[in-house]
Amino acid sequence: MTGAVGIGFILLLFLGVPIWLVLGVTASTLFAIDGQPLVGIAQKVMDELNSSTLLAVPYFVAAAVFMERGHVARALIGAAEAWVGGVRGGLGLVCVVSCTIFAAMCGSSVATAMAMGTILVPAMLRANYERHFASGIVAASGTLGILIPPSLAFVVYGVLADQAITRLFLAGVIPGLLQAGLIAFWILRYSGQKGYRRDEPLSREEKLRRTVHALPALSVPVIVLGGLYGGIVTITESAALSAIVAVLLAILVYRGVRPGQILAVLAEAIRNATAIMIIIAVALVFGHWMTEAGIARQAVEFVTQAGISWWQFLIAVNIILLLLGMILEVFAVMLLTLPVILPVLSELGIDPIHFGVVIVVNMELALLTPPVGLNLFVISNITRAPLSDVVRGTTPFLLLMLGLLLLVTYVPALSLWLPRLVYG
């Protein structure tokens, strides 16, 4: 009977049924087969969602929406262009720098890609960048939104794995900067081959003006992360603080959101946050069934009896995550797999903080892999380009990020050095 449910699960996915509905129907069916009352499932969902840490998710989503709509991205792009726009391929480098800074404010890959792509893709096309190349730059750079802290993916992982989110945020810093460096490397190399023109360097006064204009936006990660690591605020309070600062910047400083638009933007933020929370809720039910059915225990026993080493296990997990990332949404992949994977980590001596970075890099790749890569659709919609063009443009960056995944997987110090330096 369980096998039939599994076939139904796959069939519903291929029919395009929303993932939250697929997970909810499947979990309810499995519990019904086991003879457990559905009322108990509802109580379990409420217990799991009753988490002060999980409350950070809607605040970070609200911050991302207000920053995206509030012209904060324009200020960051202007400042980045002042300092790195004068080299060959400078607009591409502006995208990388701007996405890195914007990611340190909002924690969302899609918001980062959308905010930057709306402005920078048309600018690159006007500068005679090939459309597929411009699309690939923004799609790949946008994925930094879930690796550079603060990150929604790290918040969800921290809740599920019962790990300190402050440590996870620090663990993402060095891999995130490495990724930005790899993207910048390819931009410079490709731009040199194609002979893209250089922009005229700006005057010192103009550089200073643009930098000053961007200072309120640049202060956001300092305020939010400084308060968090200074012990002044908790993760949830820092998320709320980022939302408040984002609203003030969007309305009072950069004026991208008029007072009359506040309710509409809030409604969009609530809609986005609700979609994420519904997926988390139904996936927690599914994960609870896997735990109750003993699947996690069976996975530990299988790994122990088969004599699988830690590096072999990580290869297998990476392959599974990459395949699942092609057909499922980021949070759905995490919530489906982690209840089975997490108990195995301690048996193999794998640090859960290190593994958190491994899974988030995998989820970055999921955002770029068809047929469900969300960043691909965002950029395709912005550029009005066929999806095949966007996929072509992201392929070189995807290969570089696969290299980063291998490096992060087998060099744990890249993830663990900074958290250990700060916390011991």
The 8 nearest C-alpha neighbors of each residue, nearest first, counted from 0:
[[1, 3, 2, 4, 32, 5, 29, 6],
 [0, 2, 4, 3, 5, 29, 32, 6],
 [3, 1, 5, 0, 4, 6, 7, 8],
 [2, 4, 6, 0, 5, 1, 7, 8],
 [5, 3, 7, 1, 2, 6, 8, 0],
 [4, 6, 8, 2, 7, 3, 1, 9],
 [7, 5, 3, 9, 8, 4, 10, 2],
 [6, 8, 4, 10, 5, 9, 11, 3],
 [9, 7, 5, 11, 6, 10, 4, 12],
 [10, 8, 12, 6, 7, 11, 13, 5],
 [11, 9, 7, 13, 12, 8, 6, 14],
 [12, 10, 14, 8, 13, 9, 16, 7],
 [13, 11, 9, 15, 14, 10, 16, 8],
 [12, 14, 10, 15, 11, 9, 16, 326],
 [13, 15, 11, 12, 16, 10, 9, 17],
 [16, 14, 12, 13, 17, 11, 18, 10],
 [15, 17, 11, 14, 12, 18, 21, 20],
 [18, 16, 20, 19, 15, 21, 12, 11],
 [17, 19, 21, 20, 22, 16, 12, 278],
 [20, 18, 278, 22, 21, 17, 23, 281],
 [19, 21, 23, 18, 22, 17, 24, 16],
 [22, 20, 18, 24, 19, 23, 25, 17],
 [23, 21, 25, 19, 20, 24, 26, 281],
 [22, 24, 20, 281, 26, 25, 21, 19],
 [25, 23, 27, 21, 26, 22, 20, 28],
 [24, 26, 28, 22, 23, 27, 21, 29],
 [25, 27, 285, 29, 23, 28, 24, 22],
 [28, 26, 30, 24, 29, 25, 23, 31],
 [29, 27, 31, 25, 26, 30, 24, 32],
 [30, 28, 32, 26, 31, 27, 25, 33],
 [29, 31, 33, 27, 35, 32, 28, 26],
 [30, 32, 34, 28, 33, 29, 35, 27],
 [33, 31, 29, 34, 30, 28, 35, 0],
 [34, 32, 30, 31, 35, 29, 28, 292],
 [35, 33, 31, 32, 30, 36, 29, 37],
 [34, 36, 30, 31, 33, 37, 39, 32],
 [37, 35, 38, 39, 34, 31, 40, 30],
 [36, 38, 40, 39, 35, 41, 27, 31],
 [39, 37, 41, 40, 36, 42, 35, 43],
 [40, 38, 42, 37, 41, 36, 43, 35],
 [39, 41, 43, 37, 38, 42, 44, 284],
 [42, 40, 44, 38, 43, 39, 45, 37],
 [41, 43, 39, 45, 40, 44, 46, 38],
 [42, 44, 40, 46, 41, 45, 39, 47],
 [45, 43, 41, 47, 42, 46, 280, 48],
 [44, 46, 42, 48, 43, 47, 49, 41],
 [47, 45, 43, 49, 44, 48, 42, 50],
 [46, 48, 44, 49, 45, 43, 50, 283],
 [49, 47, 45, 50, 46, 44, 280, 53],
 [50, 48, 46, 47, 45, 51, 53, 54],
 [51, 49, 53, 52, 48, 54, 47, 46],
 [50, 52, 54, 53, 49, 235, 55, 48],
 [53, 51, 54, 50, 55, 235, 234, 158],
 [52, 54, 55, 50, 51, 56, 158, 48],
 [53, 55, 51, 52, 56, 235, 57, 50],
 [54, 56, 235, 53, 58, 238, 52, 57],
 [55, 57, 59, 54, 58, 53, 60, 151],
 [58, 56, 60, 272, 59, 55, 61, 54],
 [57, 59, 61, 239, 55, 238, 60, 56],
 [58, 60, 62, 56, 238, 61, 57, 105],
 [61, 59, 57, 63, 58, 62, 272, 268],
 [60, 62, 268, 58, 64, 63, 59, 242],
 [63, 61, 242, 59, 245, 65, 60, 64],
 [62, 64, 105, 60, 66, 61, 65, 67],
 [65, 63, 67, 61, 66, 62, 268, 68],
 [64, 66, 68, 62, 67, 69, 63, 245],
 [67, 65, 69, 63, 71, 64, 68, 245],
 [66, 68, 114, 64, 65, 69, 63, 110],
 [69, 67, 65, 66, 70, 255, 64, 256],
 [68, 255, 70, 249, 66, 256, 71, 65],
 [71, 69, 255, 73, 72, 68, 253, 67],
 [70, 72, 74, 66, 69, 73, 216, 253],
 [71, 73, 75, 70, 74, 76, 114, 115],
 [74, 72, 76, 70, 71, 75, 77, 118],
 [73, 75, 213, 77, 71, 72, 76, 78],
 [76, 74, 72, 78, 77, 73, 213, 97],
 [75, 77, 79, 73, 78, 74, 97, 80],
 [78, 76, 74, 80, 75, 79, 209, 73],
 [77, 79, 210, 209, 81, 75, 80, 76],
 [80, 78, 76, 93, 81, 82, 77, 83],
 [81, 79, 84, 77, 78, 83, 82, 93],
 [80, 82, 206, 78, 79, 84, 83, 77],
 [81, 83, 79, 80, 84, 78, 206, 85],
 [84, 82, 80, 85, 89, 79, 81, 93],
 [83, 85, 89, 80, 86, 90, 81, 82],
 [84, 86, 198, 200, 83, 197, 89, 199],
 [87, 85, 89, 197, 84, 88, 83, 198],
 [86, 88, 197, 89, 195, 196, 190, 191],
 [89, 87, 190, 91, 90, 187, 86, 195],
 [88, 90, 84, 86, 92, 87, 91, 85],
 [91, 89, 93, 92, 88, 84, 94, 123],
 [92, 90, 94, 93, 89, 88, 186, 95],
 [91, 93, 89, 95, 94, 90, 183, 96],
 [94, 92, 90, 96, 79, 91, 80, 95],
 [93, 95, 91, 97, 92, 96, 98, 90],
 [94, 96, 92, 98, 93, 97, 140, 99],
 [97, 95, 99, 93, 98, 94, 92, 100],
 [96, 98, 94, 100, 99, 95, 76, 75],
 [99, 97, 101, 95, 100, 96, 102, 94],
 [98, 100, 96, 102, 97, 101, 95, 143],
 [99, 101, 103, 97, 102, 98, 96, 104],
 [100, 102, 98, 104, 103, 99, 97, 111],
 [103, 101, 144, 99, 104, 100, 105, 106],
 [102, 104, 100, 101, 148, 220, 147, 149],
 [105, 103, 102, 101, 220, 219, 106, 149],
 [104, 106, 63, 102, 107, 62, 59, 103],
 [107, 105, 150, 149, 144, 151, 145, 102],
 [108, 106, 144, 110, 105, 109, 145, 111],
 [109, 107, 144, 142, 111, 141, 110, 145],
 [108, 110, 112, 111, 107, 113, 374, 141],
 [111, 109, 113, 107, 108, 112, 114, 63],
 [112, 110, 108, 141, 114, 109, 113, 144],
 [111, 113, 141, 109, 115, 110, 116, 114],
 [114, 112, 110, 116, 111, 115, 117, 109],
 [115, 113, 67, 111, 112, 116, 117, 110],
 [116, 114, 112, 117, 113, 118, 119, 111],
 [115, 117, 113, 119, 120, 118, 112, 114],
 [116, 118, 115, 114, 113, 119, 381, 120],
 [119, 117, 116, 115, 120, 121, 122, 114],
 [118, 120, 122, 116, 121, 115, 123, 117],
 [119, 121, 123, 116, 122, 133, 118, 124],
 [122, 120, 124, 123, 119, 118, 125, 117],
 [123, 121, 119, 125, 120, 124, 126, 118],
 [124, 122, 126, 120, 128, 125, 121, 119],
 [123, 125, 127, 121, 128, 126, 122, 120],
 [126, 124, 122, 127, 123, 121, 128, 120],
 [125, 127, 123, 124, 128, 122, 196, 195],
 [128, 126, 124, 125, 129, 123, 195, 130],
 [129, 127, 124, 123, 126, 130, 133, 132],
 [128, 130, 132, 131, 127, 133, 124, 123],
 [129, 131, 133, 132, 134, 128, 124, 388],
 [130, 132, 392, 134, 388, 389, 133, 129],
 [131, 133, 392, 135, 129, 134, 130, 136],
 [134, 132, 130, 136, 135, 131, 120, 123],
 [133, 135, 131, 132, 137, 136, 389, 130],
 [134, 136, 393, 392, 132, 138, 133, 137],
 [135, 137, 133, 139, 134, 138, 140, 132],
 [136, 138, 140, 134, 139, 135, 141, 116],
 [137, 139, 135, 141, 374, 136, 140, 112],
 [140, 138, 141, 136, 137, 142, 135, 396],
 [141, 139, 137, 142, 95, 138, 143, 136],
 [140, 142, 112, 111, 138, 108, 143, 139],
 [141, 143, 108, 144, 363, 140, 139, 145],
 [144, 142, 146, 141, 145, 147, 140, 102],
 [143, 145, 108, 102, 107, 106, 142, 146],
 [144, 146, 150, 143, 106, 108, 107, 152],
 [147, 145, 143, 171, 175, 144, 148, 150],
 [146, 148, 175, 172, 171, 143, 103, 102],
 [149, 147, 168, 150, 103, 146, 106, 171],
 [148, 150, 106, 103, 168, 147, 104, 105],
 [151, 149, 106, 145, 148, 153, 152, 146],
 [150, 152, 154, 106, 153, 56, 155, 145],
 [151, 153, 155, 150, 154, 145, 156, 359],
 [152, 154, 156, 150, 151, 155, 157, 167],
 [155, 153, 151, 157, 152, 156, 164, 158],
 [156, 154, 158, 152, 157, 153, 159, 151],
 [155, 157, 153, 159, 158, 154, 160, 152],
 [156, 158, 162, 154, 160, 164, 161, 155],
 [159, 157, 161, 155, 156, 160, 154, 162],
 [160, 158, 156, 157, 161, 155, 337, 338],
 [159, 161, 157, 162, 158, 156, 341, 351],
 [162, 160, 158, 157, 159, 163, 156, 164],
 [163, 161, 157, 160, 164, 158, 352, 351],
 [164, 162, 165, 166, 157, 167, 161, 352],
 [163, 165, 167, 166, 157, 168, 162, 154],
 [164, 166, 168, 163, 167, 169, 228, 234],
 [167, 165, 169, 418, 164, 168, 163, 170],
 [166, 168, 164, 170, 169, 165, 352, 153],
 [167, 169, 148, 165, 170, 166, 171, 164],
 [170, 168, 166, 171, 167, 172, 418, 417],
 [171, 169, 414, 167, 168, 172, 415, 418],
 [170, 172, 169, 168, 146, 174, 147, 175],
 [171, 173, 175, 169, 147, 170, 174, 176],
 [172, 174, 176, 175, 171, 177, 413, 414],
 [175, 173, 177, 176, 171, 172, 178, 413],
 [176, 174, 178, 172, 173, 177, 147, 146],
 [175, 177, 179, 173, 178, 174, 180, 172],
 [178, 176, 174, 180, 175, 179, 173, 181],
 [177, 179, 181, 175, 180, 176, 174, 182],
 [178, 180, 176, 182, 177, 181, 183, 95],
 [179, 181, 177, 183, 178, 182, 184, 176],
 [182, 180, 184, 178, 183, 179, 177, 185],
 [181, 183, 179, 185, 184, 180, 178, 186],
 [182, 184, 186, 180, 181, 185, 92, 179],
 [185, 183, 181, 187, 182, 186, 180, 188],
 [184, 186, 188, 182, 187, 183, 189, 181],
 [185, 187, 183, 189, 184, 188, 190, 91],
 [188, 186, 190, 184, 185, 189, 88, 191],
 [187, 189, 185, 191, 186, 190, 184, 192],
 [188, 190, 192, 186, 191, 187, 185, 193],
 [191, 189, 88, 193, 187, 192, 195, 188],
 [190, 192, 194, 188, 189, 193, 187, 87],
 [191, 193, 189, 190, 194, 188, 195, 187],
 [192, 194, 190, 191, 195, 189, 188, 128],
 [195, 193, 191, 192, 190, 196, 87, 189],
 [196, 194, 190, 193, 87, 88, 197, 191],
 [197, 195, 87, 194, 198, 88, 126, 86],
 [198, 196, 87, 86, 85, 199, 195, 89],
 [197, 199, 85, 200, 84, 196, 86, 89],
 [198, 200, 85, 201, 197, 84, 86, 202],
 [201, 199, 85, 198, 202, 84, 81, 82],
 [202, 200, 205, 81, 199, 206, 203, 85],
 [201, 203, 205, 204, 206, 200, 207, 81],
 [202, 204, 206, 205, 207, 201, 208, 81],
 [203, 205, 207, 202, 206, 208, 201, 209],
 [204, 206, 208, 202, 207, 203, 201, 209],
 [207, 205, 203, 81, 209, 204, 208, 210],
 [206, 208, 210, 204, 205, 209, 211, 203],
 [209, 207, 205, 211, 210, 206, 204, 212],
 [210, 208, 78, 212, 206, 211, 207, 77],
 [209, 211, 78, 207, 213, 212, 208, 206],
 [210, 212, 214, 208, 213, 209, 207, 215],
 [211, 213, 209, 210, 214, 208, 74, 215],
 [212, 214, 74, 210, 211, 216, 75, 215],
 [213, 215, 217, 211, 216, 212, 218, 210],
 [216, 214, 218, 217, 213, 219, 212, 248],
 [217, 215, 218, 214, 213, 219, 71, 75],
 [218, 216, 214, 215, 219, 213, 220, 221],
 [217, 219, 221, 215, 216, 220, 214, 222],
 [218, 220, 222, 221, 217, 216, 223, 104],
 [221, 219, 223, 104, 224, 222, 103, 218],
 [220, 222, 218, 225, 219, 224, 223, 217],
 [223, 221, 219, 225, 220, 226, 224, 218],
 [222, 224, 220, 226, 237, 225, 221, 219],
 [225, 223, 227, 226, 220, 221, 222, 228],
 [226, 224, 221, 222, 228, 227, 223, 229],
 [225, 227, 231, 229, 223, 224, 232, 228],
 [226, 228, 224, 232, 225, 229, 230, 233],
 [229, 227, 230, 225, 226, 224, 165, 231],
 [228, 230, 226, 227, 231, 225, 232, 224],
 [229, 231, 228, 227, 232, 226, 233, 225],
 [230, 232, 226, 229, 227, 233, 228, 225],
 [233, 231, 227, 236, 226, 230, 237, 234],
 [232, 234, 236, 235, 237, 227, 231, 230],
 [233, 235, 237, 236, 238, 227, 232, 52],
 [236, 234, 55, 238, 237, 233, 52, 54],
 [235, 237, 239, 233, 238, 234, 232, 240],
 [236, 238, 240, 234, 239, 235, 223, 232],
 [239, 237, 235, 241, 58, 240, 55, 236],
 [238, 240, 236, 242, 58, 237, 241, 235],
 [241, 239, 237, 243, 238, 242, 236, 244],
 [240, 242, 238, 244, 239, 243, 62, 245],
 [241, 243, 62, 245, 239, 240, 244, 58],
 [244, 242, 240, 246, 245, 241, 239, 247],
 [243, 245, 247, 241, 246, 242, 248, 240],
 [246, 244, 242, 248, 62, 243, 247, 66],
 [247, 245, 249, 243, 244, 248, 65, 250],
 [246, 248, 244, 250, 251, 245, 249, 243],
 [249, 247, 252, 245, 246, 251, 250, 253],
 [248, 250, 69, 246, 254, 255, 253, 256],
 [251, 249, 254, 256, 247, 248, 257, 246],
 [250, 252, 247, 254, 248, 249, 253, 246],
 [251, 253, 248, 254, 250, 249, 247, 215],
 [254, 252, 249, 255, 248, 70, 251, 69],
 [255, 253, 250, 249, 256, 251, 252, 69],
 [254, 256, 69, 70, 249, 253, 68, 250],
 [257, 255, 250, 69, 254, 249, 260, 68],
 [256, 258, 260, 259, 250, 254, 255, 261],
 [259, 257, 260, 261, 256, 250, 262, 254],
 [258, 260, 257, 261, 262, 256, 263, 264],
 [261, 259, 257, 263, 258, 262, 256, 264],
 [262, 260, 264, 258, 263, 259, 265, 257],
 [261, 263, 265, 264, 260, 266, 259, 258],
 [264, 262, 266, 260, 265, 261, 267, 259],
 [265, 263, 267, 261, 266, 262, 260, 268],
 [266, 264, 262, 268, 267, 263, 261, 269],
 [265, 267, 263, 269, 264, 268, 262, 270],
 [268, 266, 270, 264, 265, 269, 271, 263],
 [267, 269, 61, 265, 271, 266, 270, 64],
 [270, 268, 266, 272, 267, 271, 273, 265],
 [269, 271, 267, 273, 268, 272, 266, 274],
 [272, 270, 268, 274, 273, 269, 267, 275],
 [273, 271, 57, 269, 275, 274, 270, 60],
 [274, 272, 276, 270, 275, 271, 269, 277],
 [273, 275, 271, 277, 272, 276, 270, 278],
 [274, 276, 272, 278, 273, 277, 279, 271],
 [275, 277, 279, 273, 278, 274, 280, 272],
 [278, 276, 280, 274, 279, 275, 273, 281],
 [277, 279, 19, 275, 276, 280, 281, 282],
 [278, 280, 276, 282, 277, 281, 283, 275],
 [281, 279, 277, 283, 278, 282, 44, 276],
 [282, 280, 284, 23, 283, 278, 279, 22],
 [281, 283, 285, 279, 284, 280, 334, 278],
 [284, 282, 286, 280, 281, 285, 287, 279],
 [285, 283, 287, 281, 282, 286, 26, 44],
 [284, 286, 26, 282, 288, 283, 287, 281],
 [285, 287, 283, 289, 288, 284, 338, 282],
 [286, 288, 284, 290, 285, 289, 283, 291],
 [287, 289, 291, 285, 290, 286, 292, 284],
 [290, 288, 286, 292, 294, 287, 291, 293],
 [289, 291, 287, 293, 288, 292, 295, 294],
 [292, 290, 288, 293, 289, 287, 294, 286],
 [293, 291, 289, 290, 294, 288, 295, 287],
 [292, 294, 296, 290, 291, 295, 297, 289],
 [293, 295, 297, 289, 296, 292, 290, 298],
 [294, 296, 339, 298, 297, 293, 290, 299],
 [297, 295, 293, 299, 298, 294, 300, 342],
 [296, 298, 294, 300, 295, 299, 301, 293],
 [297, 299, 295, 301, 296, 300, 294, 302],
 [300, 298, 296, 343, 302, 297, 301, 303],
 [299, 301, 297, 303, 298, 302, 304, 296],
 [302, 300, 298, 304, 303, 299, 305, 297],
 [301, 303, 305, 299, 300, 307, 304, 306],
 [304, 302, 300, 306, 301, 305, 299, 307],
 [303, 305, 301, 306, 302, 300, 307, 299],
 [304, 306, 302, 307, 303, 301, 300, 308],
 [307, 305, 303, 304, 302, 308, 301, 309],
 [306, 308, 305, 302, 311, 312, 309, 303],
 [309, 307, 311, 310, 312, 306, 347, 302],
 [308, 310, 312, 347, 311, 313, 307, 349],
 [309, 311, 313, 312, 308, 314, 409, 307],
 [312, 310, 314, 308, 313, 309, 307, 315],
 [311, 313, 309, 315, 310, 314, 316, 308],
 [312, 314, 316, 310, 315, 311, 317, 309],
 [315, 313, 311, 317, 312, 316, 318, 310],
 [314, 316, 312, 318, 313, 317, 319, 311],
 [315, 317, 313, 319, 318, 314, 320, 312],
 [318, 316, 320, 314, 319, 315, 313, 321],
 [317, 319, 321, 315, 316, 320, 322, 314],
 [320, 318, 316, 322, 321, 317, 323, 315],
 [319, 321, 323, 317, 322, 318, 324, 316],
 [320, 322, 324, 318, 319, 323, 317, 361],
 [323, 321, 319, 324, 325, 320, 318, 326],
 [324, 322, 320, 325, 321, 326, 327, 319],
 [323, 325, 365, 321, 327, 322, 326, 320],
 [324, 326, 323, 322, 368, 369, 371, 365],
 [325, 327, 371, 324, 323, 370, 328, 322],
 [328, 326, 324, 323, 325, 332, 331, 329],
 [327, 329, 331, 330, 332, 324, 326, 371],
 [330, 328, 332, 331, 362, 327, 333, 324],
 [331, 329, 333, 332, 328, 334, 279, 278],
 [330, 332, 334, 328, 329, 333, 335, 327],
 [333, 331, 335, 329, 330, 334, 336, 327],
 [334, 332, 330, 331, 336, 335, 337, 329],
 [333, 335, 331, 332, 282, 336, 337, 330],
 [336, 334, 332, 333, 331, 337, 286, 282],
 [335, 337, 333, 339, 334, 338, 332, 340],
 [336, 338, 340, 339, 341, 334, 333, 335],
 [339, 337, 286, 336, 340, 341, 295, 335],
 [340, 338, 295, 337, 336, 341, 342, 298],
 [341, 339, 337, 343, 342, 338, 336, 344],
 [340, 342, 343, 344, 337, 338, 339, 160],
 [343, 341, 344, 340, 345, 339, 295, 299],
 [342, 344, 299, 346, 341, 340, 345, 347],
 [345, 343, 349, 347, 341, 346, 342, 348],
 [344, 346, 348, 347, 343, 349, 342, 350],
 [347, 345, 343, 344, 348, 342, 299, 303],
 [346, 348, 344, 345, 309, 349, 343, 308],
 [349, 347, 345, 346, 344, 350, 309, 343],
 [350, 348, 344, 347, 345, 351, 309, 354],
 [349, 351, 353, 352, 354, 348, 344, 345],
 [352, 350, 354, 353, 355, 349, 344, 160],
 [353, 351, 355, 354, 350, 167, 356, 170],
 [354, 352, 350, 355, 351, 356, 414, 411],
 [353, 355, 357, 351, 356, 352, 358, 350],
 [354, 356, 352, 358, 353, 357, 351, 359],
 [355, 357, 359, 354, 353, 358, 360, 171],
 [358, 356, 354, 360, 355, 359, 408, 361],
 [357, 359, 361, 355, 356, 360, 354, 362],
 [358, 360, 362, 356, 361, 357, 355, 363],
 [361, 359, 363, 362, 357, 358, 356, 404],
 [362, 360, 358, 364, 359, 363, 357, 365],
 [361, 363, 365, 359, 364, 360, 329, 358],
 [364, 362, 360, 366, 365, 361, 142, 359],
 [363, 365, 361, 367, 362, 366, 368, 360],
 [366, 364, 324, 362, 368, 363, 367, 372],
 [365, 367, 372, 373, 363, 364, 374, 368],
 [368, 366, 372, 364, 365, 375, 374, 369],
 [367, 369, 372, 365, 325, 366, 364, 370],
 [370, 368, 371, 372, 325, 367, 375, 390],
 [369, 371, 325, 372, 326, 368, 373, 375],
 [372, 370, 369, 326, 325, 373, 327, 368],
 [373, 371, 366, 367, 368, 369, 375, 374],
 [372, 374, 366, 376, 375, 371, 377, 367],
 [375, 373, 377, 366, 376, 138, 372, 367],
 [376, 374, 373, 378, 372, 377, 367, 379],
 [375, 377, 379, 373, 374, 378, 380, 372],
 [378, 376, 374, 380, 375, 379, 381, 373],
 [379, 377, 381, 380, 375, 376, 382, 374],
 [380, 378, 376, 384, 382, 383, 381, 377],
 [379, 381, 383, 377, 378, 382, 376, 384],
 [382, 380, 378, 379, 383, 117, 377, 116],
 [381, 383, 384, 379, 380, 378, 120, 134],
 [384, 382, 380, 379, 381, 385, 378, 386],
 [383, 385, 382, 379, 386, 388, 389, 380],
 [386, 384, 387, 388, 379, 383, 389, 382],
 [385, 387, 389, 388, 379, 390, 384, 375],
 [386, 388, 390, 385, 389, 391, 384, 392],
 [389, 387, 391, 131, 386, 385, 390, 392],
 [388, 390, 392, 386, 391, 131, 387, 134],
 [391, 389, 387, 393, 392, 388, 394, 386],
 [392, 390, 388, 389, 394, 393, 387, 131],
 [393, 391, 135, 131, 132, 389, 390, 394],
 [392, 394, 135, 390, 396, 391, 395, 397],
 [393, 395, 397, 391, 396, 392, 390, 398],
 [396, 394, 398, 397, 393, 399, 392, 185],
 [397, 395, 399, 393, 398, 394, 400, 139],
 [396, 398, 394, 400, 395, 399, 393, 401],
 [399, 397, 401, 395, 400, 396, 394, 402],
 [398, 400, 396, 402, 401, 397, 403, 395],
 [399, 401, 403, 397, 402, 398, 404, 396],
 [402, 400, 404, 398, 403, 399, 397, 405],
 [401, 403, 399, 400, 405, 404, 406, 398],
 [402, 404, 400, 406, 401, 405, 407, 399],
 [405, 403, 401, 407, 402, 406, 408, 400],
 [406, 404, 408, 402, 403, 407, 409, 401],
 [405, 407, 403, 404, 408, 409, 410, 402],
 [408, 406, 404, 410, 405, 409, 403, 411],
 [409, 407, 405, 406, 357, 410, 404, 411],
 [408, 410, 406, 407, 411, 405, 310, 404],
 [409, 411, 407, 412, 406, 408, 413, 414],
 [412, 410, 413, 414, 409, 353, 415, 407],
 [413, 411, 415, 416, 414, 410, 353, 407],
 [414, 412, 411, 415, 410, 416, 173, 407],
 [415, 413, 170, 412, 411, 353, 416, 171],
 [414, 416, 412, 418, 417, 170, 413, 419],
 [415, 417, 412, 419, 418, 414, 420, 413],
 [416, 418, 420, 419, 415, 169, 421, 170],
 [419, 417, 421, 166, 420, 169, 415, 416],
 [420, 418, 423, 422, 416, 417, 421, 415],
 [419, 421, 417, 418, 423, 422, 416, 415],
 [422, 420, 418, 419, 423, 417, 169, 166],
 [423, 421, 419, 418, 420, 166, 417, 165],
 [422, 419, 420, 421, 418, 417, 416, 415]]
